[in-house]
Amino acid sequence: MADRYVLKVPALKVLQGSKEIFCFAVDGKRLHDFAAVSRIRRDGKKQLQGYQRPEVLSHISAIRRYLESDGAMLPNALVLAFDERVTFKAAARGGDVDYSIPGELIIPIDESLADEDKPAWLVDGQQRSAAIRDADLDSFPVAAVGFIAAEQEEQRSQFILVNSTKPLPKGLVYELLPETTGKLPRSYARRQLAAKLMVLLNMGEGPFSGRISSPTSPTGNIKDNSVLKMLEHSIYEGALYQYRNAEDGTGDEERMLAHLLAFWTPVASIFRDAWNRPPKESRLTHGVGIQAMGFVMDELTADVPVDEVDWDHVRSVVRGLGEHVAWTSGKWTFVDGQERNWNSLQNTSNDVRLLSNYLQARVSG
């Protein structure tokens, strides 16, 4: 029968405004008895679960080799999110400060629990904890900081904030943003609505379904950052702006999505061959094409609600671009007489501007 017991560790409860954090030490070999790594994934209903990046085996191996060497030390604290099964019992207080309370952290352990049912999740320190787990050592105490957060939304928010000064994979951040609550850095908050729309495009029906590369859609071949830039411009300066609440940054996501699908579905159909090819073979699915066609959408449909746009006219105009584009072969001939091979356009600000201006001039003329 699996063991069930309680692990008690000395801890300090530190008050940070309305928040409480717990500083303690624990044998790293025991971390996985009560803490799990919540790797990002989508369930059968395409709902986001978890928030961690996949393990990086080479990094773990390097840390493990270091831990097995003489004099190894890991001074940085791991960060854990506890659910409400973990409690703190205060001890007698002393000293001159009221923001640090000594006591005992009480962690229930049930060896029969699956990872997703354990009372703690690693927010920061995945590779270090895995290296300790695999190292040829009897024990290795580590410093840890924990906070209690019953909901994954708060855990995701803390994960992003804790890692905001580190090189987190951008794709991971973009997929987490739509379902993250709490105050975020300005650059992330600005992209949150665009990230929501990107997930809806990728997870739903339509031309982008499964095509956008992300941690939970690894077979996608359209760059997430290119789609985000297209959406972000339209939300703040283009056709989607009309559905945005400027006061709180939210938007009518249903109408935004309808507007996007009404435009991009015929684009994918009219330029079917180019749309079905990966970015290396098509400048339409390449970052430069995604962003440039986003500008075309904004040019043709800005300030007109989705149910009032003359979509027959839009389709006719887009179809008329056929003789002027070189998505998969040939040359681009720009208005100044400049000629470029079809695949020489790159996802740079200059080339995006060049192609966008060229296409916008064609559809507005």
Summary of the structure (lengths in Angstrom):
residues: 365
radius of gyration: 25.6
end to end distance: 77.1
largest distance: 81.6
contacts: 1092
relative contact order: 0.10
helix: 42%
strand: 21%
